[in-house]
Amino acid sequence: MPTICAFYGILIQMFWKDHGPPHFHALYAEYEALIDIRSLEVIEGHLPRRAMALVLE
């Protein structure tokens, strides 16, 4: 897997030939969210509030 960062049990992944718009995957336990790189809005999925705050920071 193309993991670019790992902290507090959260994995940030980016895939080379993934669909648009440009985004990254944030995984935490059984949760996953796709987050737009430009606006930092969640495209799909969700994370617990505290995990999401750490990802956006």
N, C-alpha and C positions, 0 to 999 in steps of 0.2 A: 504494500500500500504506500502511496506517496504522502507520508506524514511529514509535514514541514515544521510542526511544533507540537510539544506535549507539555502540559502543566496542570497540576492539581487534578489529574485524571481526565483532563479534556484533551482531545486530539484535534488538530487542525490539519485538514487534508485538502490538496488540490490535485485535480486530474488533468492530464495534458490535453486530451481530446474530449472534453466534456461539453455539454450543450451550453448555449449562451443564456443569459448574460453572464459576464465574468463573475464568478462566485467561488466561495470555499465551503467545505463541509466541516461542521463542528460536531464532534461526537462526544457524548458524556454518558456513560453507563448504557442504558437502553434507549437513550434519546439521540436524535440527530436533527440538525438544522442546516439548511443551505442558506448562506448569507451573501447578499450582493456586495461586491468589493467596493463599489463607488459610493453607495448610499448607506451601507451597513444595515439594510432592511432584510428581514427574514423572508426568503422566497418560498420556502417550504419547510414543514416540520416545526419543532420547538425544542427548547431546552428549559430546565428549571431556571427560575429568575436569577439565582445567585451565579449559576454557571454562565448564563447569557451575559450578565454584567462583567464577568471576568473575560469572556471572549471579546466583547466590545471595547474593553479597556485596552 
